Amino acid sequence: MTNPIYIDLTTDYAFKRIFASEVNKDLLLHFINEVFRGKKKIVDLAYNKNEYVGDAEDLGTVILDLSCTADDGSKVILEVQTSQQLNFKQRMLYYGGKLIADQAPKGNRRGWNYGITAVYVIVLMEGFVFSTATESTAVFQDICLCNSDTGTIFYEDLHFIFIQLLNFTKGSDKLESDLDRWLYIIKNMPLMDSPPAYLQQPLFGKLFDVARYSKLNMEERAMYDISLKRKWDQEAVRQYQEQQLEEAITRGLQQGLEQGLEQGLEKGLEQGLEQGLQQGLEKGLQQGIAKGLEEGSEAKSYAVVKKMIDRNEWSDEMIAELVEVTVDYVREVREQRNK
């Protein structure tokens, strides 16, 4: 395999090499400010430790990809996640909470009076998106604490910004802002042979220069190659899980149809063919879907609903009844699918 021209910034090693280096602080500062999209501006920042030891021995150590403090005292965590993991949202919440808790002084807490500074958790999600219909299609998910009844912001100095790279689909001719250019580079840099004309700003020129594979020494190349292989392995696992889910759903639906037809024909002899077929199909589909979900450990109602919509054989009301979700949810999935 020929060596790449540029390293993949979504790998753990490349991400830290580019963004966690003092000489590249200007790159990190520019990227973070673009992610804030005008809501906040950082003039300078200082790198923090990335290991946070628990208050007790049994709590263990939290290791972050990158942590820094802005000139106004606010804390920023920047994480890259290349595969969906159990309790993913909860883990990001814990990371943010850890940076809040660590602001408490060891001594005079009364004088401190809980004067915590803002915390921002920025997560680059590569290779997967959130599973729910309302979250799965956006590029950005900007989360803060708010009143669930009115939507009024309760506390705006704890932010979780999730960037779903899979949903960033702009081509090179559609890039409108530096944020667009950053996301385009992060997604496509490994495929490039040289900096394109539309990315010739000095800052991006520096990024392309420091991201050259040829800049790595032998030890650094070995570390990068290991990091890249780990990403490929995670992607292979994800694709296998999706394939298993697809097969399980298809198998469950097929078995449900077959069983439903059989039951419907039997019942039709007693109650009328049309009514019997309908009841049998519904019962068979319910059993088939249950079996499909059982076999596909990663199956979600969203995936089942989308699959049934794709088959274009059932009404929204029937899908809702069979999968045990609301009709509004089915319509929401259909709307997201048609975008």
MARSE-272176 format. One line per 4 residues: number of its first residue (from 0); for each residue x, y, z of C-alpha. Coordinates in nm, 2 decimals, m for minus. Last residue first. Layout:
residues N
NUM) X Y Z | ...
//
This chain:
residues 339
338) m3.51 1.49 0.29 | m3.74 1.20 0.23 | m3.60 0.98 0.51 | m3.64 1.26 0.77
334) m4.00 1.31 0.67 | m4.07 0.93 0.69 | m3.90 0.91 1.03 | m4.12 1.20 1.15
330) m4.43 1.04 1.01 | m4.35 0.72 1.20 | m4.30 0.92 1.52 | m4.63 1.10 1.47
326) m4.80 0.76 1.43 | m4.67 0.67 1.78 | m4.45 0.36 1.84 | m4.54 0.00 1.90
322) m4.37 m0.14 1.60 | m4.68 m0.31 1.47 | m4.92 m0.03 1.57 | m4.70 0.25 1.43
318) m4.64 0.06 1.11 | m5.02 0.01 1.07 | m5.09 0.38 1.12 | m4.82 0.49 0.89
314) m4.97 0.28 0.61 | m4.80 m0.04 0.50 | m4.63 m0.18 0.19 | m4.38 0.09 0.09
310) m4.08 m0.14 0.16 | m3.87 0.16 0.25 | m4.13 0.26 0.51 | m4.09 m0.08 0.68
306) m3.71 m0.04 0.68 | m3.74 0.32 0.83 | m3.97 0.19 1.10 | m3.73 m0.09 1.19
302) m3.43 0.14 1.19 | m3.60 0.39 1.41 | m3.72 0.12 1.65 | m3.36 0.03 1.72
298) m3.18 m0.29 1.65 | m2.83 m0.32 1.79 | m2.88 m0.67 1.93 | m3.03 m0.79 1.60
294) m3.16 m1.14 1.68 | m3.42 m1.01 1.93 | m3.52 m0.72 1.70 | m3.59 m0.96 1.42
290) m3.79 m1.20 1.64 | m4.00 m0.91 1.77 | m4.05 m0.79 1.41 | m4.16 m1.14 1.30
286) m4.41 m1.17 1.59 | m4.56 m0.83 1.52 | m4.57 m0.91 1.15 | m4.74 m1.24 1.21
282) m5.00 m1.08 1.42 | m5.07 m0.80 1.17 | m5.07 m1.03 0.88 | m5.30 m1.27 1.05
278) m5.54 m1.00 1.14 | m5.55 m0.86 0.78 | m5.58 m1.21 0.62 | m5.86 m1.30 0.85
274) m6.05 m0.98 0.78 | m6.03 m1.03 0.41 | m6.10 m1.40 0.40 | m6.41 m1.40 0.62
270) m6.43 m1.50 0.98 | m6.40 m1.88 0.98 | m6.22 m1.97 0.66 | m6.03 m1.64 0.69
266) m5.87 m1.75 1.02 | m5.69 m2.02 0.84 | m5.59 m1.80 0.55 | m5.48 m1.53 0.79
262) m5.27 m1.76 1.00 | m5.08 m1.87 0.69 | m5.05 m1.53 0.55 | m4.93 m1.39 0.88
258) m4.67 m1.66 0.92 | m4.52 m1.58 0.58 | m4.54 m1.21 0.63 | m4.39 m1.24 0.98
254) m4.11 m1.46 0.86 | m4.03 m1.21 0.59 | m4.04 m0.92 0.84 | m3.81 m1.10 1.08
250) m3.57 m1.20 0.82 | m3.55 m0.84 0.68 | m3.50 m0.70 1.03 | m3.23 m0.96 1.12
246) m3.05 m0.91 0.79 | m3.05 m0.53 0.83 | m2.93 m0.56 1.19 | m2.65 m0.80 1.10
242) m2.54 m0.57 0.81 | m2.54 m0.27 1.05 | m2.33 m0.47 1.30 | m2.09 m0.57 1.03
238) m2.05 m0.22 0.91 | m1.98 m0.10 1.27 | m1.72 m0.37 1.33 | m1.54 m0.28 1.00
234) m1.55 0.09 1.10 | m1.39 0.01 1.44 | m1.12 m0.20 1.27 | m1.05 0.09 1.02
230) m1.01 0.33 1.32 | m0.78 0.10 1.50 | m0.58 0.06 1.18 | m0.54 0.44 1.16
226) m0.41 0.46 1.52 | m0.16 0.18 1.46 | m0.04 0.35 1.14 | m0.01 0.68 1.32
222) 0.21 0.52 1.59 | 0.43 0.35 1.33 | 0.46 0.67 1.14 | 0.56 0.86 1.45
218) 0.84 0.61 1.52 | 0.97 0.63 1.16 | 0.96 1.01 1.15 | 0.65 1.19 1.04
214) 0.68 1.49 0.81 | 0.63 1.27 0.51 | 0.27 1.21 0.62 | 0.20 1.57 0.56
210) m0.04 1.72 0.82 | 0.20 2.00 0.92 | 0.20 2.14 0.57 | m0.17 2.10 0.50
206) m0.25 2.28 0.83 | m0.01 2.56 0.75 | m0.17 2.62 0.41 | m0.51 2.62 0.59
202) m0.39 2.91 0.80 | m0.23 3.09 0.50 | m0.56 3.08 0.30 | m0.52 2.85 m0.01
198) m0.82 2.63 0.05 | m1.01 2.71 m0.27 | m0.70 2.64 m0.48 | m0.68 2.28 m0.35
194) m0.40 2.18 m0.11 | m0.22 1.88 m0.26 | m0.28 1.51 m0.31 | m0.61 1.49 m0.14
190) m0.80 1.17 m0.02 | m0.66 1.18 0.34 | m0.78 1.55 0.36 | m1.14 1.47 0.29
186) m1.34 1.46 0.61 | m1.13 1.70 0.82 | m1.07 1.92 0.52 | m1.45 1.95 0.45
182) m1.52 2.02 0.81 | m1.26 2.30 0.83 | m1.37 2.45 0.50 | m1.74 2.46 0.61
178) m1.62 2.63 0.93 | m1.43 2.87 0.72 | m1.75 2.97 0.55 | m1.94 2.91 0.23
174) m1.82 2.58 0.09 | m2.05 2.48 m0.19 | m1.80 2.43 m0.47 | m1.59 2.18 m0.27
170) m1.90 1.96 m0.21 | m2.12 1.99 0.10 | m2.22 1.66 0.26 | m2.17 1.72 0.63
166) m2.42 1.46 0.77 | m2.15 1.20 0.82 | m1.94 1.46 1.01 | m2.19 1.47 1.30
162) m2.06 1.76 1.51 | m2.18 1.74 1.87 | m2.16 2.06 2.07 | m2.22 2.01 2.44
158) m2.25 2.34 2.63 | m2.24 2.43 3.00 | m2.24 2.81 3.04 | m2.59 2.85 2.91
154) m2.79 2.77 3.23 | m3.17 2.77 3.23 | m3.23 2.85 2.87 | m3.60 2.90 2.80
150) m3.74 2.60 2.60 | m4.08 2.66 2.77 | m4.16 2.32 2.92 | m3.82 2.15 2.91
146) m3.66 2.45 3.08 | m3.30 2.46 2.94 | m2.95 2.32 3.00 | m2.73 2.34 2.69
142) m2.69 2.14 2.37 | m2.57 2.24 2.03 | m2.63 1.95 1.79 | m2.46 2.03 1.46
138) m2.46 1.84 1.13 | m2.83 1.76 1.16 | m2.98 1.44 1.02 | m2.97 1.20 1.32
134) m3.10 1.41 1.60 | m3.48 1.42 1.55 | m3.49 1.07 1.41 | m3.31 0.91 1.70
130) m2.99 0.70 1.64 | m2.72 0.97 1.68 | m2.47 0.96 1.40 | m2.18 0.73 1.30
126) m1.86 0.73 1.10 | m1.69 1.04 1.26 | m1.84 1.23 1.55 | m1.64 1.54 1.64
122) m1.73 1.63 2.00 | m1.70 1.97 2.15 | m1.75 1.99 2.53 | m1.77 2.35 2.65
118) m1.74 2.45 3.01 | m1.81 2.80 3.15 | m1.65 2.91 3.47 | m1.76 2.81 3.82
114) m1.80 3.06 4.10 | m1.93 2.80 4.35 | m1.89 3.04 4.65 | m1.51 3.04 4.62
110) m1.49 3.20 4.97 | m1.68 2.92 5.12 | m1.47 2.67 4.93 | m1.16 2.78 5.11
106) m0.93 2.47 5.08 | m0.91 2.23 4.79 | m1.06 2.47 4.54 | m1.36 2.36 4.33
102) m1.28 2.39 3.96 | m1.23 2.01 3.94 | m1.60 1.96 3.97 | m1.68 2.16 3.66
98) m1.42 1.98 3.45 | m1.55 1.65 3.57 | m1.90 1.75 3.49 | m1.80 1.81 3.13
94) m1.64 1.47 3.11 | m1.94 1.30 3.28 | m2.18 1.46 3.03 | m1.96 1.33 2.74
90) m1.98 0.98 2.90 | m2.36 1.01 2.94 | m2.40 1.09 2.58 | m2.20 0.78 2.47
86) m2.37 0.55 2.72 | m2.25 0.24 2.52 | m2.03 0.34 2.23 | m2.08 0.46 1.87
82) m1.76 0.47 1.67 | m1.51 0.73 1.55 | m1.53 0.97 1.84 | m1.30 1.27 1.84
78) m1.30 1.49 2.15 | m1.24 1.86 2.22 | m1.28 1.98 2.58 | m1.30 2.35 2.64
74) m1.28 2.53 2.98 | m1.38 2.90 3.02 | m1.13 3.12 3.20 | m1.17 3.43 2.98
70) m0.84 3.36 2.80 | m0.96 3.01 2.71 | m0.86 2.69 2.90 | m0.77 2.37 2.72
66) m0.85 2.00 2.71 | m0.77 1.75 2.44 | m0.84 1.38 2.39 | m0.95 1.33 2.75
62) m0.84 1.06 2.99 | m1.05 1.02 3.30 | m0.88 0.83 3.58 | m1.03 0.57 3.82
58) m1.32 0.62 4.06 | m1.20 0.33 4.28 | m0.91 0.52 4.41 | m1.12 0.82 4.52
54) m1.13 1.18 4.40 | m1.07 1.05 4.05 | m0.76 1.14 3.85 | m0.80 1.38 3.55
50) m0.57 1.31 3.26 | m0.57 1.55 2.97 | m0.36 1.82 3.13 | m0.44 2.17 3.01
46) m0.34 2.36 2.70 | m0.37 2.74 2.72 | m0.59 2.96 2.51 | m0.60 3.29 2.34
42) m0.86 3.53 2.19 | m1.17 3.31 2.22 | m1.49 3.43 2.06 | m1.84 3.32 2.16
38) m2.17 3.29 1.98 | m2.01 3.38 1.65 | m2.02 3.03 1.51 | m1.87 2.86 1.82
34) m1.74 2.59 1.59 | m1.55 2.86 1.40 | m1.39 2.99 1.72 | m1.28 2.63 1.80
30) m1.12 2.58 1.46 | m0.93 2.91 1.48 | m0.80 2.85 1.82 | m0.69 2.49 1.73
26) m0.50 2.61 1.43 | m0.34 2.90 1.62 | m0.23 2.65 1.88 | m0.02 2.46 1.62
22) 0.32 2.53 1.78 | 0.17 2.44 2.12 | 0.07 2.09 2.00 | m0.27 1.94 2.09
18) m0.44 2.02 1.76 | m0.22 1.86 1.50 | m0.05 1.57 1.68 | m0.36 1.51 1.89
14) m0.58 1.47 1.59 | m0.32 1.26 1.40 | m0.28 1.01 1.69 | m0.65 0.97 1.76
10) m0.75 0.93 1.40 | m1.00 1.19 1.27 | m0.72 1.40 1.13 | m0.63 1.14 0.87
6) m0.27 1.20 0.76 | m0.18 1.36 0.43 | 0.01 1.24 0.13 | m0.08 0.88 0.19
2) 0.18 0.60 0.17 | 0.14 0.34 m0.10 | 0.00 0.00 0.00
//
